[in-house]
């Protein structure tokens, strides 16, 4: 073995993953009863999970509400984070990272939603915090854009910016003009509002762009909107299911043609045509038991992200840790508790490191951001 070569401690043939639900007699030979702080590789081996490292001093003394990474028109990757109503920006480099506080106030309590899209002339990042829309263009932070909709969730779909989570119109989604997010919900500038009554006046909790559909998540039910671009197919929302929705809007993750979300019955996946639980008789869902013990306040604190490097869906459950669902093996590991519970994890988001490889970052309740793995 060459000097300095790293060797991972792995136990092979455990591709069945975590099974802490089934009776002992039903446990498969390739499954684990306990997989705390362990992870599965693409080939089914179980190995130790990576550690965490703080990337800088605390941004503030309060929670990191959310984070985001976007690519500027010039190609530079920029990190964004919101804490205590302030926007912080930096570029990924040698630790400690140097964060810059931008001028402009956001909500100190609402976890903001980010979306990279166009204003009339450039790519920018829009920020939704429950009030009027905000935007960051890489130089100037513009808050409370006049005549825009007050929303807390935004996504881009079919060349339009879409928003939901309005306290005044909880059953509505708002859209912008083509390729201009500045017109979100503004009818005078080709934006607008659609009342979604697929399931009566069911409140809209989240949105996701999946393939050709804008998926609209209710607490009990999922609707979809197709078209509404340059070649519109239909502008009438349709029901996908009335059986299950999401209890945690920050758990919604879109991965190509598939979406994942946490419901009161565990982790589910959704595409344009159907919704299905990831749990099976052979591979039961381990997060169902913790969810049943959680309060509505804890539901809102559930966070998810997708690790594109390892093809893992990470789900942070407050008080329990991070459970990991391997989307290739369709098996579980976790919970990861060391380094994820104290201080509490308040956000998970992805970025690229200096080698342009995807890595995950974690924000916590003390204002720190940490590199995971």
C-alpha positions as CSV (number, residue, x, y, z in Angstrom):
1,X,0.0,0.0,0.0
2,X,1.4,3.4,-1.0
3,X,2.4,5.7,1.8
4,X,-0.4,8.1,2.8
5,X,-3.1,6.2,1.0
6,X,-6.4,6.5,2.8
7,X,-8.4,3.3,3.5
8,X,-12.0,3.4,4.5
9,X,-13.3,1.0,7.2
10,X,-16.3,-0.6,5.4
11,X,-18.5,-3.6,6.0
12,X,-19.7,-5.0,2.7
13,X,-23.1,-6.4,1.6
14,X,-25.3,-4.2,3.8
15,X,-27.2,-2.7,0.9
16,X,-30.5,-3.3,2.8
17,X,-29.6,-0.5,5.1
18,X,-31.2,0.5,8.4
19,X,-34.2,-1.6,9.6
20,X,-35.2,-0.6,13.1
21,X,-38.9,-1.3,12.5
22,X,-39.3,-5.0,11.6
23,X,-39.3,-7.8,14.1
24,X,-36.0,-9.6,14.5
25,X,-37.2,-12.6,12.7
26,X,-37.9,-10.5,9.6
27,X,-34.6,-8.7,9.5
28,X,-32.8,-9.5,6.3
29,X,-29.1,-10.6,6.3
30,X,-28.1,-7.4,4.5
31,X,-29.8,-5.1,7.0
32,X,-28.7,-3.3,10.1
33,X,-30.7,-2.9,13.3
34,X,-28.6,0.2,14.2
35,X,-26.8,2.5,11.7
36,X,-26.2,5.6,13.8
37,X,-23.5,7.9,12.3
38,X,-23.0,5.3,9.4
39,X,-23.7,5.6,5.7
40,X,-24.1,3.4,2.7
41,X,-21.8,3.5,-0.3
42,X,-23.0,3.1,-3.9
43,X,-22.0,-0.6,-3.8
44,X,-23.9,-1.4,-0.6
45,X,-21.1,-1.3,1.9
46,X,-21.7,0.5,5.3
47,X,-19.0,2.9,6.4
48,X,-18.4,5.7,8.8
49,X,-20.0,9.1,7.9
50,X,-17.8,12.1,7.5
51,X,-17.4,14.8,10.2
52,X,-18.3,18.5,10.2
53,X,-16.1,21.6,10.1
54,X,-17.1,25.1,10.8
55,X,-16.3,27.3,7.8
56,X,-15.9,30.6,9.7
57,X,-16.8,32.4,12.9
58,X,-20.6,32.7,13.7
59,X,-22.4,35.0,11.4
60,X,-24.6,36.2,14.2
61,X,-25.7,34.8,17.6
62,X,-29.0,33.5,16.2
63,X,-30.1,30.8,13.8
64,X,-29.0,30.4,10.2
65,X,-32.5,30.5,8.6
66,X,-31.4,29.3,5.2
67,X,-28.6,29.2,2.7
68,X,-28.2,29.1,-1.1
69,X,-25.5,29.0,-3.8
70,X,-25.9,30.6,-7.3
71,X,-23.7,31.1,-10.3
72,X,-23.3,34.7,-11.5
73,X,-23.4,35.6,-15.2
74,X,-19.6,35.6,-15.1
75,X,-19.5,32.0,-13.8
76,X,-18.4,32.7,-10.2
77,X,-20.2,30.7,-7.5
78,X,-21.5,32.7,-4.6
79,X,-22.8,31.5,-1.3
80,X,-25.7,33.3,0.5
81,X,-26.9,32.9,4.0
82,X,-29.6,34.6,6.1
83,X,-29.4,35.1,9.8
84,X,-31.1,37.6,12.2
85,X,-32.7,39.3,9.2
86,X,-29.4,39.9,7.5
87,X,-28.1,38.7,4.2
88,X,-24.5,37.4,4.1
89,X,-22.5,36.5,1.0
90,X,-19.1,34.9,0.3
91,X,-17.3,32.8,-2.3
92,X,-16.1,29.3,-1.4
93,X,-12.3,29.2,-0.7
94,X,-9.9,28.5,2.0
95,X,-11.3,28.4,5.6
96,X,-12.2,30.5,7.3
97,X,-14.5,32.0,4.7
98,X,-14.9,35.8,4.8
99,X,-18.6,36.8,4.8
100,X,-19.9,40.2,3.8
101,X,-23.0,41.6,5.4
102,X,-25.3,43.2,2.8
103,X,-27.4,46.3,3.4
104,X,-31.2,45.5,3.7
105,X,-33.5,43.8,6.2
106,X,-35.3,40.5,5.9
107,X,-37.6,38.7,8.3
108,X,-35.9,37.5,11.5
109,X,-38.1,34.5,11.8
110,X,-39.2,33.3,8.4
111,X,-36.8,30.8,6.7
112,X,-36.4,32.5,3.3
113,X,-36.8,30.8,-0.1
114,X,-34.3,31.4,-2.9
115,X,-34.5,31.2,-6.6
116,X,-32.1,32.2,-9.4
117,X,-33.9,33.8,-12.2
118,X,-34.0,36.9,-14.5
119,X,-34.8,40.5,-13.8
120,X,-35.3,42.6,-17.0
121,X,-31.6,42.4,-17.9
122,X,-29.6,39.9,-15.8
123,X,-29.5,36.8,-13.7
124,X,-30.2,37.5,-10.1
125,X,-31.3,35.7,-6.9
126,X,-34.8,36.4,-5.6
127,X,-35.4,36.0,-1.9
128,X,-38.9,35.4,-0.5
129,X,-39.3,36.0,3.3
130,X,-43.1,36.3,3.6
131,X,-43.2,40.0,2.6
132,X,-42.7,41.7,-0.7
133,X,-40.2,40.1,-3.0
134,X,-36.4,40.8,-2.6
135,X,-33.5,40.4,-5.0
136,X,-29.7,40.2,-4.9
137,X,-27.8,40.9,-8.2
138,X,-24.3,40.2,-6.9
139,X,-23.7,43.9,-6.0
140,X,-26.9,45.4,-4.6
141,X,-29.6,43.9,-2.3
142,X,-33.0,45.3,-3.2
143,X,-35.7,44.7,-0.5
144,X,-39.5,44.9,-0.7
145,X,-39.8,45.3,-4.5
146,X,-42.9,47.4,-5.1
147,X,-46.1,45.8,-6.5
148,X,-44.8,42.2,-6.0
149,X,-46.7,39.4,-4.2
150,X,-45.9,38.8,-0.5
151,X,-44.8,35.1,-0.5
152,X,-42.5,32.8,1.5
153,X,-41.8,30.1,-1.1
154,X,-40.6,30.6,-4.7
155,X,-39.5,28.4,-7.6
156,X,-38.7,28.8,-11.3
157,X,-40.9,26.9,-13.7
158,X,-41.4,27.3,-17.5
159,X,-39.6,30.6,-17.7
160,X,-41.6,32.2,-14.9
161,X,-41.0,32.8,-11.2
162,X,-43.8,31.3,-9.1
163,X,-44.6,32.0,-5.4
164,X,-46.8,30.7,-2.6
165,X,-47.2,31.0,1.1
166,X,-49.1,34.3,1.2
167,X,-50.8,35.0,4.5
168,X,-53.5,37.0,2.8
169,X,-54.1,34.4,0.1
170,X,-53.0,31.0,1.5
171,X,-54.9,29.1,-1.3
172,X,-53.2,31.0,-4.2
173,X,-50.1,30.8,-6.3
174,X,-48.5,33.8,-8.0
175,X,-46.6,34.0,-11.2
176,X,-44.4,36.5,-13.0
177,X,-44.1,37.5,-16.7
178,X,-41.9,35.4,-18.9
179,X,-38.2,35.8,-17.9
180,X,-38.9,38.7,-15.4
181,X,-39.3,37.8,-11.8
182,X,-39.7,41.4,-10.8
183,X,-43.3,41.1,-12.0
184,X,-44.3,38.3,-9.6
185,X,-48.1,38.7,-8.9
186,X,-48.3,42.0,-10.7
187,X,-51.1,41.9,-13.2
188,X,-50.2,45.2,-14.8
189,X,-46.8,43.7,-15.8
190,X,-48.0,40.4,-17.1
191,X,-47.8,38.6,-13.7
192,X,-50.8,37.3,-11.9
193,X,-52.5,35.1,-9.3
194,X,-54.2,31.7,-9.5
195,X,-56.5,30.5,-6.8
196,X,-56.0,26.7,-6.4
197,X,-59.2,25.0,-5.3
198,X,-58.4,21.5,-6.4
199,X,-59.2,20.4,-2.9
200,X,-61.5,23.2,-1.7
201,X,-59.6,26.0,0.1
202,X,-56.7,23.8,1.1
203,X,-53.7,25.9,2.2
204,X,-50.6,25.8,-0.1
205,X,-47.5,24.9,1.8
206,X,-44.9,24.4,-1.0
207,X,-44.0,24.3,-4.7
208,X,-41.6,22.2,-6.8
209,X,-40.9,22.2,-10.5
210,X,-40.9,18.5,-11.6
211,X,-40.4,17.8,-15.3
212,X,-43.2,19.6,-17.2
213,X,-45.4,20.3,-14.1
214,X,-45.4,22.8,-11.2
215,X,-46.3,20.6,-8.2
216,X,-48.4,22.4,-5.6
217,X,-48.2,20.9,-2.1
218,X,-51.1,21.1,0.4
219,X,-51.1,19.7,3.9
220,X,-53.5,17.0,2.6
221,X,-53.2,16.7,-1.2
222,X,-51.0,17.6,-4.1
223,X,-52.0,19.5,-7.2
224,X,-50.2,20.3,-10.4
225,X,-50.1,23.0,-13.1
226,X,-48.8,22.2,-16.5
227,X,-47.8,24.6,-19.2
228,X,-48.0,28.3,-18.6
229,X,-44.9,29.2,-20.6
230,X,-44.6,30.3,-24.2
231,X,-46.5,27.3,-25.3
232,X,-49.2,26.9,-22.7
233,X,-51.0,23.6,-22.3
234,X,-53.4,24.4,-19.5
235,X,-53.6,26.9,-16.7
236,X,-56.1,25.0,-14.6
237,X,-54.6,23.2,-11.6
238,X,-55.4,19.5,-11.5
239,X,-55.3,17.1,-8.6
240,X,-52.6,14.5,-8.3
241,X,-53.7,13.0,-5.0
242,X,-56.0,14.0,-2.2
243,X,-54.6,11.3,0.1
244,X,-51.3,12.7,1.2
245,X,-49.5,16.1,1.3
246,X,-46.7,17.6,3.3
247,X,-46.4,18.6,6.9
248,X,-43.0,20.2,6.3
249,X,-42.6,22.6,3.4
250,X,-38.8,22.8,3.9
251,X,-38.5,19.0,3.3
252,X,-39.5,19.3,-0.4
253,X,-36.6,18.4,-2.7
254,X,-36.8,18.2,-6.5
255,X,-34.3,15.8,-8.1
256,X,-34.7,15.7,-11.9
257,X,-38.1,14.1,-12.7
258,X,-38.8,13.2,-9.2
259,X,-39.6,15.0,-5.9
260,X,-39.3,13.9,-2.3
261,X,-41.2,15.2,0.7
262,X,-42.0,14.4,4.3
263,X,-45.6,13.7,5.2
264,X,-47.2,12.6,8.4
265,X,-46.7,9.0,7.2
266,X,-43.0,9.3,6.5
267,X,-41.0,10.0,3.3
268,X,-42.8,10.1,0.0
269,X,-41.8,10.5,-3.6
270,X,-43.9,12.2,-6.3
271,X,-43.8,12.6,-10.1
272,X,-46.3,14.2,-12.5
273,X,-48.6,11.1,-12.4
274,X,-48.4,9.5,-9.0
275,X,-47.3,9.7,-5.3
276,X,-45.8,6.8,-3.4
277,X,-44.2,6.0,-0.1
278,X,-40.6,5.1,-0.2
279,X,-41.2,2.6,2.7
280,X,-41.9,-1.0,1.8
281,X,-42.4,-4.2,3.8
282,X,-38.8,-5.2,3.2
283,X,-37.4,-1.7,3.8
284,X,-39.6,0.1,6.3
285,X,-39.4,3.9,6.7
286,X,-37.4,4.6,9.9
287,X,-38.5,8.3,10.2
288,X,-42.2,7.4,10.6
289,X,-41.8,6.7,14.4
290,X,-40.0,10.0,15.1
291,X,-42.5,12.0,13.1
292,X,-45.4,10.6,15.2
293,X,-43.6,11.9,18.3
294,X,-43.1,15.4,16.9
295,X,-45.1,18.6,17.4
296,X,-46.3,21.0,14.6
297,X,-43.5,23.4,15.6
298,X,-41.0,20.6,15.0
299,X,-42.6,19.8,11.7
300,X,-41.7,23.3,10.4
301,X,-38.1,22.7,11.5
302,X,-37.6,19.6,9.3
303,X,-35.0,20.3,6.6
304,X,-33.9,18.3,3.6
305,X,-31.2,18.5,1.0
306,X,-29.8,16.3,-1.8
307,X,-26.1,15.3,-1.8
308,X,-25.4,15.0,-5.5
309,X,-22.0,13.6,-4.9
310,X,-23.2,10.6,-3.0
311,X,-26.8,10.4,-4.3
312,X,-28.2,10.7,-0.8
313,X,-31.2,12.5,0.4
314,X,-30.5,14.1,3.9
315,X,-33.4,14.7,6.2
316,X,-32.9,16.6,9.5
317,X,-35.5,15.8,12.1
318,X,-35.3,18.2,15.1
319,X,-34.3,16.3,18.3
320,X,-33.4,13.1,16.4
321,X,-30.6,14.0,13.9
322,X,-30.1,13.4,10.2
323,X,-31.5,10.4,8.5
324,X,-30.1,9.5,5.1
325,X,-31.9,7.8,2.2
326,X,-29.7,6.5,-0.5
327,X,-31.7,7.1,-3.8
328,X,-29.7,4.4,-5.7
329,X,-29.9,1.6,-3.2
330,X,-33.3,2.9,-1.9
331,X,-32.1,2.1,1.6
332,X,-31.6,4.1,4.8
333,X,-28.9,4.9,7.3
334,X,-28.7,7.1,10.4
335,X,-29.5,9.0,12.4
336,X,-26.5,11.2,12.4
337,X,-26.6,12.9,15.7
338,X,-23.1,13.9,16.6
339,X,-22.5,17.4,15.3
340,X,-26.1,17.8,14.1
341,X,-28.1,18.1,17.3
342,X,-26.1,20.6,19.4
343,X,-26.4,23.3,18.3
344,X,-29.6,22.3,16.5
345,X,-29.5,22.0,12.7
346,X,-31.6,24.8,11.2
347,X,-30.8,24.4,7.5
348,X,-29.1,22.2,5.0
349,X,-28.0,23.3,1.6
350,X,-25.6,22.4,-1.2
351,X,-22.7,24.2,-2.8
352,X,-19.5,23.5,-4.8
353,X,-16.1,23.3,-3.3
354,X,-12.9,24.7,-4.9
355,X,-12.6,21.6,-7.0
356,X,-16.1,22.3,-8.4
357,X,-17.4,19.1,-6.6
358,X,-20.8,19.2,-4.8
359,X,-20.7,19.4,-1.0
360,X,-23.3,20.0,1.7
361,X,-23.3,22.8,4.2
362,X,-25.2,22.9,7.5
363,X,-26.5,26.0,9.4
364,X,-27.2,25.8,13.1
365,X,-29.0,27.6,15.9
366,X,-25.9,29.4,17.1
367,X,-25.2,31.2,13.8
368,X,-22.5,28.8,12.5
369,X,-22.2,27.3,9.0
370,X,-20.4,24.0,8.8
371,X,-19.0,21.8,6.0
372,X,-20.5,18.3,6.2
373,X,-18.4,15.3,5.3
